[in-house]
């Protein structure tokens, strides 16, 4: 069994497994096939939540405060495979 130090694990180019059960912006639980965006700092949020955050509030990650100005236009979105942990 391998250990996981990050909040997500990328399965392939189309799916991200999210180990954190809720979006840190809206506090809603991720469900299978929720559209999520993985930032360059490896934090994951609902697409609508993080897009609104980056466009209207700040060009920084709401979790770690990383500056995302140079990468915002390049961020892909993925369907999630929610993996809820206790």
SULCORKA-V49840 format. One line per field, one symbol per residue. burial: 1 if it has 24 or more other C-alpha atoms within 12 Angstrom, else 0. A space follows every 10 residues. Layout:
burial=???
//
This chain:
burial=0000001111 0000111111 1110100011 1001111111 0111111011 1001000011 1100000100 0100111111 111000
//
